[in-house]
Amino acid sequence: MSNQAFIERTEAVPVIDDYDVLVCGGGAAGCAAAIGAARHGVRTLLIEKDGYLGGATVSQLVAHILSTNGVDFQGIWHEWARAVKARGGLAGGGLERRPGQIRGGVDPEVVKYAWDDLLEANGVDQLLHTWCSTAVVEEDICRGVIVETRAGRAAITAKRVIDCTADGVVCASAGVEWEQGSEKKPWNQALTKVFRMGNVNWPKNGYEEEDIEAARNALEKAVNRGEYDSPVVVNGRVVRYSTGDWVHRSVPEYRTEHNLFPSRILHVNPLDPFEMTRAEREGREQAWQCADFLKRHVKGYENSYLLDTNAHIGLRDSRRIKGIAAATHDDAWNLNKYPDGIARSSWDIDIWPGDSYDAPAVPRDEEYYRERQSRVAEGDWFDIRYGCLVAEGVDNLLVGGRCISAERAAQASLRIQQTCMSTGQAAGTAAALSLKNDKTPRELAPEKVVAQLEKDRDIEPAFDNN
């Protein structure tokens, strides 16, 4: 990218509205944050760049529900799951428990409606097709955001701002420090172009070993003939991710498509628009070659077709915003608890390598990993502290979702949707309580947030996970 700079002309930006709480980003964290704030009686606006809510579940087709033990299903997650089920969008009508894992799937289209239902019921205002571009900061206090719309630039002021953009866009523009990737590698986790195959005749009892072996043999011959050159086809990921009995459909039974995620795009800095452009194009080529192979060579896909690819390529991490506390590597591995814990994380330390098409995301063969998972299997977790949601150095600015203050190993666990909902709900609740107590989020006593969340989350679980 060029080192040249252009000095933008200075002009007045009209203020189009003022709110108590402004939530930027309408994914799992943002929706939960808006609900968490609004149900405490503060005027709340949720801003989303797309024309619908749901974030990664919808735009990235991350339509599967995954948990190791269910303790990370908290509060608003149960309300959301019931809302999805009420509209018929939950696969199997519930969750499937396997050894060390709980699985489920949702219809991404239904998720849009479920969030609309919940936000309307809680009196949250929405503003779609709107990009939160720049924080308005005066004397180290966040006063609102500059937004980009089809009508042009505008400002929305607020007493509290919550960054749930997943990339920490608002916090970064406010001057809050952040980290990215790891110290040893300049790129983030591998990206994934999820795609859907329509009209799949999935074997009722799964694939027999002879079917999988036939697919492997067909792949070897096709590669030798030079028909495919995409790494995720050549290395066999396309077979593993379409026939393995651990691959679930992630959609309700009335739909005949199959969600597939063999894709891995490497060496990407998600904050570089040129690299993201390359990643989207490379991901689509991976999807095309995978779909072609499946249709020609894998049982059950003979009459299928490439239905679509995700609207936004799947991102697992980008910025990690610096807060007044952080979820640490030690917290994640040793399952630490804290009195100011506002959310639970029990998922794997799930780091998809950004430099390998084959290396595993989770070190399941390592003894230290098995020790952690034996505790998790019994219902253990690590706490995410309140300070992880409070931006360092700028007042009245909170953060929720996968970009909260965390070291890389902790972020790799807490980035999944139910934990994002939990940190989002906590951020929204804290924003409302800070206003009611006339304290900045930094000054607010964490025990007030913890106590309020315990009351707010005291609802009937959507499913029995025991």
Buried (B, 14 or more C-beta within 10 A) or exposed (E): EEEEEEEEEEEEBEEEBBBBBBBBBBBBBBBBBBBBBBBBEBBBBBBBBBEBBBBBBBBBBBBBBBBBBBBBBBBBBBBBBBBBBEBEBBBEEBBEBEEEBBBBBBBBBBBBBBBBBBBEEBBBBBBBEBBBBBBBBEEEEBBBBBBBBEEEEBBBBBBBBBBBBBBBBBBBBBEBBBBBBBEEEEBBBBBBBBBBBBEBEBEEEEBEEEBBEBBBEBBEEBBEEEBBEBBBBBBBBBBBBBBEEEBBBBBBEEBBBBBBBBBBBBBBBBBEEEBBEBBBEBBBBBBBBBBBBBBEBBBBBEEBEBBEBBEBBBBBBBBBBBBBBBBBBEBBBEBBEBEBBBBBBBBBBBBBBBEEBEEEBBBEEEEEBEEBBEBBBEEBBBBBBBBBBBBBBBBBBBBBBBBBBBBBBBBBBBBBBBBBBBBBBBBBBBBBBBBBEEBBBBEBEBEBBBEBBEEBBEEEBBBEBE
